[in-house]
């Protein structure tokens, strides 16, 4: 009877030892998985941080380009206004030049007429 209780206790002890070993192995596997998940999580956080940095840089560049575009558009508007003003000035000067040419022709004719009168006198 003692023998059977001893064998029973030994059998129970062996089962518990096997269960303990199995649970210890399972714990190691789970610990390894947790480590892997921590590494993946760290890499994910790194990627998010980097993408946030890249996005911030993109926003800064976009803002800078937008400001440059506004400046260029303003310069274009100024140049267009200047061109229109110069076109108007040119048209006015051409008209004045035409009038001066006509006046020159008239004065030249008057001079010729006066020279002819001086010769005839």
N, CA, C and O atoms as a GROMACS GRO file, in nm:
protein
  484
    1UNK      N    1   0.081  -0.116   0.000
    1UNK     CA    2   0.000   0.000   0.000
    1UNK      C    3   0.087   0.126   0.000
    1UNK      O    4   0.059   0.222  -0.071
    2UNK      N    5   0.190   0.123   0.079
    2UNK     CA    6   0.283   0.235   0.080
    2UNK      C    7   0.351   0.242  -0.056
    2UNK      O    8   0.374   0.350  -0.111
    3UNK      N    9   0.381   0.126  -0.106
    3UNK     CA   10   0.446   0.119  -0.237
    3UNK      C   11   0.356   0.182  -0.342
    3UNK      O   12   0.404   0.259  -0.426
    4UNK      N   13   0.228   0.151  -0.339
    4UNK     CA   14   0.137   0.203  -0.441
    4UNK      C   15   0.119   0.354  -0.423
    4UNK      O   16   0.108   0.427  -0.521
    5UNK      N   17   0.116   0.400  -0.295
    5UNK     CA   18   0.105   0.544  -0.271
    5UNK      C   19   0.232   0.613  -0.319
    5UNK      O   20   0.226   0.723  -0.375
    6UNK      N   21   0.346   0.550  -0.298
    6UNK     CA   22   0.472   0.607  -0.342
    6UNK      C   23   0.476   0.615  -0.494
    6UNK      O   24   0.517   0.717  -0.550
    7UNK      N   25   0.434   0.509  -0.560
    7UNK     CA   26   0.431   0.507  -0.706
    7UNK      C   27   0.332   0.609  -0.758
    7UNK      O   28   0.356   0.676  -0.858
    8UNK      N   29   0.221   0.620  -0.688
    8UNK     CA   30   0.121   0.718  -0.727
    8UNK      C   31   0.176   0.860  -0.710
    8UNK      O   32   0.157   0.944  -0.798
    9UNK      N   33   0.243   0.886  -0.600
    9UNK     CA   34   0.302   1.017  -0.574
    9UNK      C   35   0.413   1.044  -0.675
    9UNK      O   36   0.427   1.156  -0.724
   10UNK      N   37   0.492   0.941  -0.706
   10UNK     CA   38   0.599   0.955  -0.803
   10UNK      C   39   0.541   0.985  -0.941
   10UNK      O   40   0.592   1.071  -1.013
   11UNK      N   41   0.436   0.916  -0.976
   11UNK     CA   42   0.369   0.937  -1.104
   11UNK      C   43   0.314   1.079  -1.110
   11UNK      O   44   0.328   1.149  -1.210
   12UNK      N   45   0.251   1.121  -1.002
   12UNK     CA   46   0.194   1.256  -0.993
   12UNK      C   47   0.305   1.359  -1.003
   12UNK      O   48   0.291   1.461  -1.072
   13UNK      N   49   0.414   1.334  -0.935
   13UNK     CA   50   0.529   1.424  -0.936
   13UNK      C   51   0.588   1.433  -1.076
   13UNK      O   52   0.624   1.542  -1.121
   14UNK      N   53   0.596   1.323  -1.145
   14UNK     CA   54   0.649   1.320  -1.281
   14UNK      C   55   0.558   1.400  -1.374
   14UNK      O   56   0.606   1.477  -1.457
   15UNK      N   57   0.426   1.381  -1.358
   15UNK     CA   58   0.331   1.456  -1.439
   15UNK      C   59   0.345   1.606  -1.413
   15UNK      O   60   0.343   1.686  -1.507
   16UNK      N   61   0.358   1.643  -1.286
   16UNK     CA   62   0.371   1.784  -1.251
   16UNK      C   63   0.501   1.842  -1.304
   16UNK      O   64   0.507   1.957  -1.348
   17UNK      N   65   0.608   1.759  -1.298
   17UNK     CA   66   0.737   1.805  -1.349
   17UNK      C   67   0.728   1.827  -1.501
   17UNK      O   68   0.779   1.927  -1.552
   18UNK      N   69   0.662   1.734  -1.572
   18UNK     CA   70   0.644   1.749  -1.716
   18UNK      C   71   0.560   1.873  -1.747
   18UNK      O   72   0.589   1.949  -1.839
   19UNK      N   73   0.456   1.892  -1.667
   19UNK     CA   74   0.369   2.009  -1.685
   19UNK      C   75   0.449   2.137  -1.658
   19UNK      O   76   0.434   2.236  -1.731
   20UNK      N   77   0.533   2.135  -1.554
   20UNK     CA   78   0.617   2.249  -1.522
   20UNK      C   79   0.712   2.279  -1.638
   20UNK      O   80   0.728   2.395  -1.677
   21UNK      N   81   0.774   2.175  -1.693
   21UNK     CA   82   0.867   2.192  -1.806
   21UNK      C   83   0.792   2.248  -1.926
   21UNK      O   84   0.841   2.339  -1.994
   22UNK      N   85   0.673   2.193  -1.952
   22UNK     CA   86   0.591   2.240  -2.065
   22UNK      C   87   0.555   2.386  -2.046
   22UNK      O   88   0.564   2.466  -2.140
   23UNK      N   89   0.515   2.422  -1.925
   23UNK     CA   90   0.477   2.561  -1.897
   23UNK      C   91   0.598   2.654  -1.905
   23UNK      O   92   0.586   2.768  -1.950
   24UNK      N   93   0.715   2.606  -1.861
   24UNK     CA   94   0.837   2.686  -1.870
   24UNK      C   95   0.873   2.712  -2.015
   24UNK      O   96   0.914   2.822  -2.050
   25UNK      N   97   0.859   2.609  -2.100
   25UNK     CA   98   0.886   2.624  -2.243
   25UNK      C   99   0.786   2.723  -2.305
   25UNK      O  100   0.822   2.809  -2.385
   26UNK      N  101   0.662   2.708  -2.266
   26UNK     CA  102   0.557   2.797  -2.317
   26UNK      C  103   0.587   2.941  -2.275
   26UNK      O  104   0.568   3.035  -2.353
   27UNK      N  105   0.634   2.958  -2.150
   27UNK     CA  106   0.668   3.091  -2.102
   27UNK      C  107   0.782   3.149  -2.186
   27UNK      O  108   0.779   3.267  -2.221
   28UNK      N  109   0.882   3.067  -2.218
   28UNK     CA  110   0.994   3.114  -2.300
   28UNK      C  111   0.945   3.155  -2.439
   28UNK      O  112   0.986   3.258  -2.493
   29UNK      N  113   0.856   3.073  -2.497
   29UNK     CA  114   0.801   3.105  -2.628
   29UNK      C  115   0.724   3.237  -2.624
   29UNK      O  116   0.738   3.321  -2.712
   30UNK      N  117   0.642   3.252  -2.520
   30UNK     CA  118   0.564   3.374  -2.508
   30UNK      C  119   0.653   3.496  -2.483
   30UNK      O  120   0.627   3.604  -2.534
   31UNK      N  121   0.759   3.476  -2.404
   31UNK     CA  122   0.854   3.584  -2.379
   31UNK      C  123   0.922   3.624  -2.510
   31UNK      O  124   0.942   3.743  -2.537
   32UNK      N  125   0.959   3.525  -2.591
   32UNK     CA  126   1.021   3.552  -2.721
   32UNK      C  127   0.923   3.627  -2.811
   32UNK      O  128   0.962   3.720  -2.881
   33UNK      N  129   0.796   3.587  -2.810
   33UNK     CA  130   0.694   3.656  -2.890
   33UNK      C  131   0.678   3.801  -2.843
   33UNK      O  132   0.668   3.893  -2.924
   34UNK      N  133   0.676   3.819  -2.711
   34UNK     CA  134   0.664   3.955  -2.657
   34UNK      C  135   0.782   4.039  -2.703
   34UNK      O  136   0.765   4.155  -2.741
   35UNK      N  137   0.901   3.981  -2.699
   35UNK     CA  138   1.021   4.053  -2.746
   35UNK      C  139   1.006   4.091  -2.892
   35UNK      O  140   1.036   4.204  -2.932
   36UNK      N  141   0.960   3.995  -2.972
   36UNK     CA  142   0.941   4.021  -3.114
   36UNK      C  143   0.838   4.134  -3.134
   36UNK      O  144   0.858   4.224  -3.215
   37UNK      N  145   0.727   4.128  -3.058
   37UNK     CA  146   0.624   4.232  -3.068
   37UNK      C  147   0.678   4.367  -3.024
   37UNK      O  148   0.644   4.470  -3.083
   38UNK      N  149   0.762   4.369  -2.920
   38UNK     CA  150   0.822   4.494  -2.875
   38UNK      C  151   0.911   4.553  -2.984
   38UNK      O  152   0.906   4.673  -3.010
   39UNK      N  153   0.991   4.467  -3.049
   39UNK     CA  154   1.077   4.514  -3.158
   39UNK      C  155   0.994   4.568  -3.273
   39UNK      O  156   1.024   4.674  -3.329
   40UNK      N  157   0.888   4.494  -3.309
   40UNK     CA  158   0.801   4.540  -3.417
   40UNK      C  159   0.734   4.672  -3.380
   40UNK      O  160   0.722   4.762  -3.464
   41UNK      N  161   0.692   4.683  -3.256
   41UNK     CA  162   0.629   4.806  -3.209
   41UNK      C  163   0.728   4.922  -3.215
   41UNK      O  164   0.692   5.033  -3.256
   42UNK      N  165   0.852   4.898  -3.173
   42UNK     CA  166   0.955   5.002  -3.178
   42UNK      C  167   0.981   5.045  -3.322
   42UNK      O  168   0.995   5.164  -3.351
   43UNK      N  169   0.988   4.948  -3.413
   43UNK     CA  170   1.009   4.981  -3.554
   43UNK      C  171   0.892   5.060  -3.609
   43UNK      O  172   0.909   5.155  -3.685
   44UNK      N  173   0.771   5.020  -3.569
   44UNK     CA  174   0.652   5.093  -3.612
   44UNK      C  175   0.655   5.237  -3.561
   44UNK      O  176   0.629   5.331  -3.636
   45UNK      N  177   0.688   5.254  -3.433
   45UNK     CA  178   0.699   5.389  -3.377
   45UNK      C  179   0.805   5.470  -3.449
   45UNK      O  180   0.785   5.589  -3.477
   46UNK      N  181   0.917   5.406  -3.481
   46UNK     CA  182   1.023   5.473  -3.555
   46UNK      C  183   0.972   5.519  -3.692
   46UNK      O  184   0.995   5.633  -3.734
   47UNK      N  185   0.902   5.429  -3.759
   47UNK     CA  186   0.847   5.463  -3.891
   47UNK      C  187   0.748   5.578  -3.881
   47UNK      O  188   0.749   5.669  -3.964
   48UNK      N  189   0.664   5.574  -3.780
   48UNK     CA  190   0.566   5.681  -3.762
   48UNK      C  191   0.637   5.813  -3.733
   48UNK      O  192   0.599   5.917  -3.787
   49UNK      N  193   0.738   5.808  -3.649
   49UNK     CA  194   0.814   5.928  -3.616
   49UNK      C  195   0.881   5.984  -3.742
   49UNK      O  196   0.878   6.104  -3.768
   50UNK      N  197   0.942   5.894  -3.820
   50UNK     CA  198   1.009   5.939  -3.943
   50UNK      C  199   0.908   5.994  -4.043
   50UNK      O  200   0.932   6.098  -4.104
   51UNK      N  201   0.795   5.925  -4.059
   51UNK     CA  202   0.696   5.974  -4.154
   51UNK      C  203   0.638   6.106  -4.107
   51UNK      O  204   0.606   6.193  -4.188
   52UNK      N  205   0.625   6.123  -3.976
   52UNK     CA  206   0.579   6.252  -3.922
   52UNK      C  207   0.680   6.361  -3.954
   52UNK      O  208   0.642   6.473  -3.989
   53UNK      N  209   0.807   6.328  -3.942
   53UNK     CA  210   0.912   6.424  -3.973
   53UNK      C  211   0.911   6.457  -4.122
   53UNK      O  212   0.922   6.574  -4.160
   54UNK      N  213   0.898   6.356  -4.206
   54UNK     CA  214   0.893   6.377  -4.351
   54UNK      C  215   0.770   6.461  -4.386
   54UNK      O  216   0.778   6.551  -4.470
   55UNK      N  217   0.657   6.432  -4.323
   55UNK     CA  218   0.535   6.508  -4.351
   55UNK      C  219   0.552   6.654  -4.308
   55UNK      O  220   0.508   6.744  -4.379
   56UNK      N  221   0.614   6.676  -4.193
   56UNK     CA  222   0.638   6.813  -4.147
   56UNK      C  223   0.728   6.887  -4.245
   56UNK      O  224   0.704   7.003  -4.278
   57UNK      N  225   0.832   6.819  -4.290
   57UNK     CA  226   0.922   6.880  -4.388
   57UNK      C  227   0.847   6.910  -4.517
   57UNK      O  228   0.867   7.015  -4.578
   58UNK      N  229   0.762   6.817  -4.559
   58UNK     CA  230   0.682   6.838  -4.680
   58UNK      C  231   0.592   6.960  -4.664
   58UNK      O  232   0.580   7.042  -4.756
   59UNK      N  233   0.529   6.974  -4.547
   59UNK     CA  234   0.442   7.089  -4.523
   59UNK      C  235   0.521   7.219  -4.527
   59UNK      O  236   0.474   7.319  -4.582
   60UNK      N  237   0.642   7.218  -4.469
   60UNK     CA  238   0.726   7.339  -4.472
   60UNK      C  239   0.763   7.374  -4.616
   60UNK      O  240   0.755   7.490  -4.656
   61UNK      N  241   0.803   7.274  -4.693
   61UNK     CA  242   0.839   7.297  -4.832
   61UNK      C  243   0.719   7.347  -4.912
   61UNK      O  244   0.731   7.438  -4.994
   62UNK      N  245   0.603   7.288  -4.887
   62UNK     CA  246   0.481   7.329  -4.956
   62UNK      C  247   0.448   7.474  -4.924
   62UNK      O  248   0.410   7.551  -5.012
   63UNK      N  249   0.462   7.511  -4.798
   63UNK     CA  250   0.436   7.649  -4.756
   63UNK      C  251   0.534   7.745  -4.824
   63UNK      O  252   0.496   7.851  -4.873
   64UNK      N  253   0.662   7.704  -4.827
   64UNK     CA  254   0.764   7.788  -4.890
   64UNK      C  255   0.734   7.805  -5.040
   64UNK      O  256   0.743   7.915  -5.094
   65UNK      N  257   0.698   7.694  -5.106
   65UNK     CA  258   0.667   7.700  -5.249
   65UNK      C  259   0.543   7.786  -5.273
   65UNK      O  260   0.537   7.861  -5.370
   66UNK      N  261   0.446   7.775  -5.185
   66UNK     CA  262   0.324   7.855  -5.197
   66UNK      C  263   0.356   8.003  -5.185
   66UNK      O  264   0.304   8.085  -5.261
   67UNK      N  265   0.442   8.038  -5.090
   67UNK     CA  266   0.482   8.178  -5.074
   67UNK      C  267   0.559   8.226  -5.196
   67UNK      O  268   0.541   8.339  -5.242
   68UNK      N  269   0.646   8.138  -5.250
   68UNK     CA  270   0.721   8.175  -5.371
   68UNK      C  271   0.626   8.197  -5.487
   68UNK      O  272   0.643   8.290  -5.566
   69UNK      N  273   0.524   8.111  -5.497
   69UNK     CA  274   0.426   8.123  -5.605
   69UNK      C  275   0.351   8.255  -5.594
   69UNK      O  276   0.327   8.322  -5.694
   70UNK      N  277   0.313   8.292  -5.471
   70UNK     CA  278   0.244   8.421  -5.451
   70UNK      C  279   0.333   8.536  -5.494
   70UNK      O  280   0.287   8.631  -5.558
   71UNK      N  281   0.462   8.527  -5.459
   71UNK     CA  282   0.557   8.632  -5.496
   71UNK      C  283   0.569   8.641  -5.648
   71UNK      O  284   0.567   8.750  -5.705
   72UNK      N  285   0.583   8.526  -5.712
   72UNK     CA  286   0.596   8.523  -5.858
   72UNK      C  287   0.468   8.576  -5.924
   72UNK      O  288   0.476   8.650  -6.022
   73UNK      N  289   0.353   8.539  -5.872
   73UNK     CA  290   0.227   8.589  -5.928
   73UNK      C  291   0.217   8.740  -5.912
   73UNK      O  292   0.168   8.809  -6.002
   74UNK      N  293   0.262   8.792  -5.798
   74UNK     CA  294   0.260   8.937  -5.776
   74UNK      C  295   0.355   9.006  -5.873
   74UNK      O  296   0.323   9.110  -5.929
   75UNK      N  297   0.474   8.946  -5.892
   75UNK     CA  298   0.570   9.002  -5.987
   75UNK      C  299   0.512   9.001  -6.128
   75UNK      O  300   0.530   9.096  -6.204
   76UNK      N  301   0.444   8.893  -6.163
   76UNK     CA  302   0.382   8.883  -6.295
   76UNK      C  303   0.277   8.992  -6.312
   76UNK      O  304   0.271   9.058  -6.416
   77UNK      N  305   0.194   9.011  -6.208
   77UNK     CA  306   0.090   9.115  -6.215
   77UNK      C  307   0.155   9.253  -6.229
   77UNK      O  308   0.108   9.336  -6.307
   78UNK      N  309   0.263   9.277  -6.154
   78UNK     CA  310   0.333   9.405  -6.163
   78UNK      C  311   0.390   9.426  -6.303
   78UNK      O  312   0.379   9.535  -6.360
   79UNK      N  313   0.452   9.321  -6.358
   79UNK     CA  314   0.511   9.332  -6.491
   79UNK      C  315   0.404   9.352  -6.598
   79UNK      O  316   0.424   9.427  -6.693
   80UNK      N  317   0.291   9.285  -6.582
   80UNK     CA  318   0.182   9.301  -6.677
   80UNK      C  319   0.131   9.444  -6.673
   80UNK      O  320   0.105   9.505  -6.777
   81UNK      N  321   0.116   9.499  -6.553
   81UNK     CA  322   0.071   9.636  -6.537
   81UNK      C  323   0.173   9.733  -6.599
   81UNK      O  324   0.135   9.829  -6.667
   82UNK      N  325   0.302   9.706  -6.576
   82UNK     CA  326   0.407   9.791  -6.632
   82UNK      C  327   0.406   9.783  -6.785
   82UNK      O  328   0.419   9.885  -6.853
   83UNK      N  329   0.389   9.662  -6.838
   83UNK     CA  330   0.385   9.645  -6.984
   83UNK      C  331   0.268   9.722  -7.044
   83UNK      O  332   0.284   9.788  -7.147
   84UNK      N  333   0.152   9.714  -6.980
   84UNK     CA  334   0.035   9.786  -7.030
   84UNK      C  335   0.059   9.937  -7.028
   84UNK      O  336   0.022  10.008  -7.121
   85UNK      N  337   0.122   9.984  -6.919
   85UNK     CA  338   0.152  10.127  -6.908
   85UNK      C  339   0.254  10.168  -7.016
   85UNK      O  340   0.241  10.273  -7.078
   86UNK      N  341   0.355  10.082  -7.038
   86UNK     CA  342   0.456  10.112  -7.140
   86UNK      C  343   0.396  10.106  -7.280
   86UNK      O  344   0.432  10.186  -7.367
   87UNK      N  345   0.304  10.012  -7.302
   87UNK     CA  346   0.236  10.005  -7.432
   87UNK      C  347   0.159  10.134  -7.458
   87UNK      O  348   0.160  10.187  -7.569
   88UNK      N  349   0.092  10.184  -7.355
   88UNK     CA  350   0.017  10.309  -7.367
   88UNK      C  351   0.112  10.426  -7.392
   88UNK      O  352   0.086  10.511  -7.476
   89UNK      N  353   0.223  10.429  -7.317
   89UNK     CA  354   0.323  10.534  -7.337
   89UNK      C  355   0.380  10.528  -7.479
   89UNK      O  356   0.399  10.631  -7.543
   90UNK      N  357   0.407  10.406  -7.527
   90UNK     CA  358   0.461  10.388  -7.661
   90UNK      C  359   0.362  10.439  -7.766
   90UNK      O  360   0.400  10.507  -7.861
   91UNK      N  361   0.235  10.405  -7.748
   91UNK     CA  362   0.133  10.451  -7.843
   91UNK      C  363   0.127  10.604  -7.842
   91UNK      O  364   0.116  10.667  -7.947
   92UNK      N  365   0.135  10.662  -7.723
   92UNK     CA  366   0.132  10.809  -7.713
   92UNK      C  367   0.254  10.869  -7.781
   92UNK      O  368   0.244  10.968  -7.854
   93UNK      N  369   0.371  10.808  -7.756
   93UNK     CA  370   0.494  10.859  -7.817
   93UNK      C  371   0.492  10.843  -7.969
   93UNK      O  372   0.542  10.930  -8.041
   94UNK      N  373   0.434  10.736  -8.019
   94UNK     CA  374   0.424  10.716  -8.164
   94UNK      C  375   0.334  10.823  -8.226
   94UNK      O  376   0.361  10.876  -8.333
   95UNK      N  377   0.226  10.851  -8.154
   95UNK     CA  378   0.134  10.955  -8.203
   95UNK      C  379   0.204  11.090  -8.203
   95UNK      O  380   0.192  11.168  -8.298
   96UNK      N  381   0.279  11.119  -8.094
   96UNK     CA  382   0.353  11.245  -8.086
   96UNK      C  383   0.458  11.252  -8.196
   96UNK      O  384   0.479  11.356  -8.258
   97UNK      N  385   0.526  11.138  -8.219
   97UNK     CA  386   0.629  11.133  -8.324
   97UNK      C  387   0.566  11.161  -8.460
   97UNK      O  388   0.624  11.234  -8.542
   98UNK      N  389   0.450  11.104  -8.485
   98UNK     CA  390   0.380  11.125  -8.612
   98UNK      C  391   0.344  11.273  -8.627
   98UNK      O  392   0.359  11.330  -8.735
   99UNK      N  393   0.298  11.333  -8.517
   99UNK     CA  394   0.262  11.475  -8.522
   99UNK      C  395   0.387  11.561  -8.545
   99UNK      O  396   0.384  11.658  -8.620
  100UNK      N  397   0.497  11.522  -8.479
  100UNK     CA  398   0.623  11.596  -8.498
  100UNK      C  399   0.673  11.582  -8.641
  100UNK      O  400   0.725  11.678  -8.699
  101UNK      N  401   0.658  11.462  -8.697
  101UNK     CA  402   0.700  11.441  -8.837
  101UNK      C  403   0.618  11.531  -8.930
  101UNK      O  404   0.671  11.592  -9.023
  102UNK      N  405   0.486  11.537  -8.903
  102UNK     CA  406   0.399  11.623  -8.985
  102UNK      C  407   0.439  11.770  -8.968
  102UNK      O  408   0.444  11.847  -9.064
  103UNK      N  409   0.467  11.808  -8.840
  103UNK     CA  410   0.509  11.947  -8.814
  103UNK      C  411   0.642  11.975  -8.884
  103UNK      O  412   0.662  12.083  -8.939
  104UNK      N  413   0.732  11.876  -8.880
  104UNK     CA  414   0.862  11.892  -8.944
  104UNK      C  415   0.843  11.913  -9.094
  104UNK      O  416   0.905  12.000  -9.156
  105UNK      N  417   0.756  11.829  -9.152
  105UNK     CA  418   0.729  11.843  -9.296
  105UNK      C  419   0.671  11.980  -9.327
  105UNK      O  420   0.708  12.042  -9.426
  106UNK      N  421   0.580  12.026  -9.243
  106UNK     CA  422   0.518  12.156  -9.264
  106UNK      C  423   0.622  12.267  -9.249
  106UNK      O  424   0.625  12.360  -9.329
  107UNK      N  425   0.707  12.256  -9.145
  107UNK     CA  426   0.812  12.357  -9.125
  107UNK      C  427   0.912  12.356  -9.240
  107UNK      O  428   0.961  12.460  -9.283
  108UNK      N  429   0.942  12.236  -9.288
  108UNK     CA  430   1.036  12.224  -9.400
  108UNK      C  431   0.978  12.292  -9.523
  108UNK      O  432   1.048  12.361  -9.597
  109UNK      N  433   0.849  12.271  -9.544
  109UNK     CA  434   0.782  12.334  -9.659
  109UNK      C  435   0.782  12.486  -9.641
  109UNK      O  436   0.804  12.560  -9.737
  110UNK      N  437   0.756  12.533  -9.519
  110UNK     CA  438   0.756  12.677  -9.492
  110UNK      C  439   0.896  12.735  -9.516
  110UNK      O  440   0.910  12.842  -9.575
  111UNK      N  441   0.999  12.664  -9.469
  111UNK     CA  442   1.137  12.709  -9.489
  111UNK      C  443   1.170  12.717  -9.637
  111UNK      O  444   1.231  12.814  -9.684
  112UNK      N  445   1.129  12.616  -9.710
  112UNK     CA  446   1.155  12.612  -9.854
  112UNK      C  447   1.085  12.730  -9.921
  112UNK      O  448   1.139  12.794 -10.011
  113UNK      N  449   0.963  12.756  -9.873
  113UNK     CA  450   0.886  12.867  -9.929
  113UNK      C  451   0.955  13.000  -9.898
  113UNK      O  452   0.962  13.087  -9.984
  114UNK      N  453   1.004  13.016  -9.776
  114UNK     CA  454   1.073  13.141  -9.739
  114UNK      C  455   1.204  13.155  -9.816
  114UNK      O  456   1.240  13.266  -9.856
  115UNK      N  457   1.276  13.043  -9.837
  115UNK     CA  458   1.400  13.050  -9.914
  115UNK      C  459   1.371  13.092 -10.058
  115UNK      O  460   1.444  13.170 -10.119
  116UNK      N  461   1.264  13.038 -10.111
  116UNK     CA  462   1.227  13.074 -10.249
  116UNK      C  463   1.188  13.222 -10.255
  116UNK      O  464   1.221  13.289 -10.353
  117UNK      N  465   1.122  13.272 -10.155
  117UNK     CA  466   1.082  13.414 -10.153
  117UNK      C  467   1.205  13.503 -10.142
  117UNK      O  468   1.211  13.610 -10.203
  118UNK      N  469   1.305  13.458 -10.064
  118UNK     CA  470   1.428  13.537 -10.050
  118UNK      C  471   1.506  13.541 -10.181
  118UNK      O  472   1.567  13.643 -10.213
  119UNK      N  473   1.504  13.435 -10.253
  119UNK     CA  474   1.574  13.428 -10.382
  119UNK      C  475   1.505  13.518 -10.483
  119UNK      O  476   1.569  13.581 -10.567
  120UNK      N  477   1.375  13.524 -10.474
  120UNK     CA  478   1.299  13.603 -10.572
  120UNK      C  479   1.302  13.752 -10.539
  120UNK      O  480   1.262  13.833 -10.622
  121UNK      N  481   1.344  13.788 -10.432
  121UNK     CA  482   1.346  13.929 -10.396
  121UNK      C  483   1.477  13.994 -10.418
  121UNK      O  484   1.492  14.113 -10.392
   0.00000   0.00000   0.00000
